[in-house]
């Protein structure tokens, strides 16, 4: 007797996928504005879905925060892939990547990574590793072209991007956003080769920023 073929798991409906995307987008916006403790019912309200829909997709706050962080990392990785696909000026591609990464508001998510949930979750580690590898390639091309100073690492770059895209204390996000790209360009000009001075210490990688 032939054993029955295993049933395939049903694919999520298109409307269910759209709801999940709306929840993640709303959560990202509200985490940036208010921090990771924003009430889930407020996230549901902004996403235009019911509370039950949020909990059906994300059983707890940690699962939602992790999904938001991974989605930001995925979009950052996609921006790096676009930079690598460019065939023109390597430093110009790096510049475009940096400005795109800043728009993802990584700075607001960094405290959530360090305090809200398991930093060693496989999804988070895989997303972080992908980002690190791709950004290292983008920077490597600019270094090989003699355009990027050789004594900076991926961690150096991403730390400064996060810091510069964070609103100064006592200001709101909207006011701070006016200066982000201006200050990022000042940073990028300082990264150009040849370097005017030697940096203290050594280049930093993302692995060194992860908790032990």
Backbone torsions as a table, in degrees:
resi	resn	phi	psi	omega
1	UNK	NA	127.9	-177.6
2	UNK	-76.4	132.1	179.3
3	UNK	-70.5	141.2	179.7
4	UNK	-64.5	143.7	179.2
5	UNK	-66.7	140.4	178.8
6	UNK	-63.1	140.4	180.0
7	UNK	-77.2	137.6	177.1
8	UNK	-78.0	144.4	177.2
9	UNK	-65.5	134.7	-179.2
10	UNK	-63.3	141.8	177.9
11	UNK	-75.2	141.2	178.3
12	UNK	-60.4	142.1	177.1
13	UNK	-66.1	155.0	-178.1
14	UNK	-60.5	-39.7	-178.7
15	UNK	-68.5	-31.8	177.3
16	UNK	-67.3	-39.9	177.7
17	UNK	-65.6	-40.0	178.5
18	UNK	-63.9	-41.2	178.1
19	UNK	-61.1	-42.8	179.8
20	UNK	-62.8	-42.4	178.6
21	UNK	-63.8	-39.9	178.8
22	UNK	-64.0	-39.3	179.6
23	UNK	-64.0	-46.1	-178.6
24	UNK	-64.1	-42.0	179.4
25	UNK	-63.8	-46.1	179.8
26	UNK	-63.8	-40.4	180.0
27	UNK	-64.3	-43.5	179.0
28	UNK	-59.0	-47.4	-179.0
29	UNK	-60.6	-43.2	-175.7
30	UNK	-76.7	-30.9	174.5
31	UNK	-64.5	-39.9	178.5
32	UNK	-64.7	-41.8	-175.4
33	UNK	-77.0	-39.6	-168.7
34	UNK	-125.0	-6.6	-177.6
35	UNK	93.5	173.5	-172.1
36	UNK	-73.6	-8.5	-177.1
37	UNK	-93.1	8.9	179.1
38	UNK	-59.0	137.2	-178.3
39	UNK	-59.2	139.8	-178.6
40	UNK	-65.4	-30.0	179.2
41	UNK	-68.2	-27.9	175.3
42	UNK	-70.1	-37.7	176.3
43	UNK	-64.3	-43.4	178.7
44	UNK	-60.3	-42.0	-179.2
45	UNK	-62.8	-44.3	179.8
46	UNK	-67.0	-35.0	-179.6
47	UNK	-75.2	-14.4	-179.5
48	UNK	76.6	30.2	179.1
49	UNK	-129.6	169.2	178.0
50	UNK	-83.0	161.0	178.3
51	UNK	-57.8	-37.3	-178.5
52	UNK	-62.2	-34.8	179.6
53	UNK	-66.6	-39.1	177.4
54	UNK	-61.3	-48.9	-176.5
55	UNK	-71.7	-24.4	176.3
56	UNK	-69.2	-33.9	179.3
57	UNK	-86.7	-34.6	-175.3
58	UNK	-135.4	104.7	-173.8
59	UNK	-64.3	-22.2	178.1
60	UNK	-151.5	172.8	-177.3
61	UNK	-61.9	-38.8	-178.9
62	UNK	-59.2	-41.1	-179.1
63	UNK	-64.2	-38.9	179.5
64	UNK	-70.0	-45.2	178.9
65	UNK	-59.4	-44.3	-179.3
66	UNK	-61.5	-41.1	179.4
67	UNK	-64.6	-40.0	178.9
68	UNK	-63.8	-46.7	-179.3
69	UNK	-62.4	-44.2	-180.0
70	UNK	-65.0	-36.8	179.8
71	UNK	-67.1	-37.8	176.5
72	UNK	-65.7	-42.5	177.7
73	UNK	-63.3	-38.6	179.4
74	UNK	-64.2	-42.3	179.2
75	UNK	-68.8	-34.1	176.0
76	UNK	-64.8	-40.9	177.5
77	UNK	-64.1	-39.4	178.4
78	UNK	-63.9	-37.1	176.8
79	UNK	-64.6	-38.1	177.2
80	UNK	-66.1	-39.4	177.8
81	UNK	-62.8	-39.8	177.3
82	UNK	-63.3	-39.1	177.6
83	UNK	-63.4	-39.9	179.9
84	UNK	-68.7	-27.5	-179.1
85	UNK	-76.3	-15.4	179.8
86	UNK	-73.9	142.4	-176.7
87	UNK	-107.7	1.2	-178.1
88	UNK	-91.7	-139.7	-176.5
89	UNK	-61.1	122.3	-175.8
90	UNK	-67.4	-36.6	-179.8
91	UNK	-72.9	-34.7	176.7
92	UNK	-63.6	-37.7	176.7
93	UNK	-64.9	-40.2	176.5
94	UNK	-62.6	-42.6	179.3
95	UNK	-59.4	-46.1	-179.0
96	UNK	-63.8	-38.6	177.9
97	UNK	-62.5	-45.6	-177.5
98	UNK	-60.3	-44.4	-179.3
99	UNK	-66.8	-37.2	177.5
100	UNK	-67.1	-42.7	179.6
101	UNK	-61.8	-38.3	179.5
102	UNK	-63.9	-35.7	179.7
103	UNK	-66.0	-18.2	177.4
104	UNK	-77.3	-8.2	176.9
105	UNK	58.3	48.3	178.8
106	UNK	-57.9	-31.5	-176.1
107	UNK	-59.3	-37.0	-178.5
108	UNK	-73.1	-22.2	-177.3
109	UNK	-92.2	-20.3	-177.9
110	UNK	-57.0	-46.7	178.8
111	UNK	-61.3	-29.7	179.5
112	UNK	-68.9	-37.0	179.2
113	UNK	-63.8	-38.2	-173.5
114	UNK	-84.4	-15.2	-172.1
115	UNK	-131.4	-12.5	-168.9
116	UNK	-99.0	-35.8	-174.3
117	UNK	-150.8	-176.9	-177.3
118	UNK	-64.8	110.5	-178.8
119	UNK	-69.4	-16.5	-176.6
120	UNK	-98.4	15.2	178.0
121	UNK	-60.1	137.4	-176.4
122	UNK	-54.8	-39.7	-179.4
123	UNK	-63.1	-42.7	-179.0
124	UNK	-68.1	-42.4	-179.4
125	UNK	-65.6	-39.1	179.4
126	UNK	-65.8	-42.4	179.9
127	UNK	-65.6	-41.2	180.0
128	UNK	-65.3	-42.3	-179.9
129	UNK	-63.6	-39.9	179.3
130	UNK	-63.4	-45.0	179.2
131	UNK	-60.5	-47.1	-177.0
132	UNK	-59.8	-45.3	-178.3
133	UNK	-63.0	-43.7	-176.8
134	UNK	-69.9	-42.8	179.9
135	UNK	-66.2	-35.8	177.1
136	UNK	-61.7	-37.3	177.4
137	UNK	-67.5	-42.4	179.0
138	UNK	-60.6	-45.9	179.3
139	UNK	-67.8	-37.2	179.7
140	UNK	-61.2	-39.0	178.3
141	UNK	-64.5	-41.9	179.5
142	UNK	-67.1	-35.1	177.0
143	UNK	-67.7	-43.7	-179.3
144	UNK	-62.8	-29.3	178.7
145	UNK	-82.2	-1.4	-179.7
146	UNK	74.4	19.5	-176.1
147	UNK	-101.8	-24.7	-177.4
148	UNK	-112.0	131.7	-180.0
149	UNK	-57.4	140.4	-171.5
150	UNK	-79.6	-7.3	-172.8
151	UNK	-99.6	22.9	176.2
152	UNK	-117.6	145.6	179.0
153	UNK	-114.5	176.3	-179.9
154	UNK	-58.8	-42.8	-179.9
155	UNK	-62.5	-40.4	176.9
156	UNK	-55.8	-49.0	-176.2
157	UNK	-64.7	-49.3	-173.5
158	UNK	-70.6	-31.7	176.2
159	UNK	-62.6	-46.4	-177.5
160	UNK	-68.4	-39.1	176.6
161	UNK	-58.7	-44.5	179.4
162	UNK	-63.4	-43.1	-177.9
163	UNK	-67.3	-41.3	-177.5
164	UNK	-73.7	-22.7	179.8
165	UNK	-91.7	3.9	177.3
166	UNK	-93.4	128.0	179.7
167	UNK	-60.3	140.7	176.8
168	UNK	-61.0	152.7	179.0
169	UNK	-57.0	135.2	177.5
170	UNK	88.0	2.0	177.1
171	UNK	-119.6	157.6	177.4
172	UNK	-90.4	167.8	-175.7
173	UNK	-61.6	-39.9	-175.6
174	UNK	-63.2	-44.9	180.0
175	UNK	-66.4	-40.6	180.0
176	UNK	-65.7	-33.4	-177.9
177	UNK	-61.1	-26.6	-177.6
178	UNK	-64.0	-24.5	-173.2
179	UNK	-106.4	-9.5	-173.4
180	UNK	-55.9	-54.3	-172.9
181	UNK	-73.3	-28.4	173.6
182	UNK	-62.7	-46.9	-178.3
183	UNK	-71.9	-33.2	176.1
184	UNK	-62.9	-37.6	179.7
185	UNK	-67.5	-34.7	174.0
186	UNK	-61.2	-42.6	177.0
187	UNK	-60.3	-48.5	-176.2
188	UNK	-61.8	-39.2	177.5
189	UNK	-62.2	-33.6	178.1
190	UNK	-73.8	-16.2	179.7
191	UNK	-87.7	-9.1	-176.6
192	UNK	-69.2	146.6	174.0
193	UNK	-90.0	147.9	1.5
194	UNK	-79.9	148.7	-179.8
195	UNK	-72.6	143.4	179.9
196	UNK	-85.3	-17.3	179.7
197	UNK	-152.8	164.0	178.4
198	UNK	-88.6	137.5	178.7
199	UNK	-80.9	139.7	174.3
200	UNK	-70.9	152.7	179.6
201	UNK	74.1	-151.2	-177.3
202	UNK	-134.8	166.7	-180.0
203	UNK	-61.1	144.2	-176.1
204	UNK	-108.5	134.9	173.5
205	UNK	-102.4	164.8	-179.2
206	UNK	-66.3	-30.4	-179.0
207	UNK	-59.6	-33.5	-179.3
208	UNK	-71.3	-15.9	-179.6
209	UNK	-90.5	-11.6	-178.7
210	UNK	-79.5	149.3	177.5
211	UNK	-64.8	146.1	-178.5
212	UNK	-78.6	NA	NA
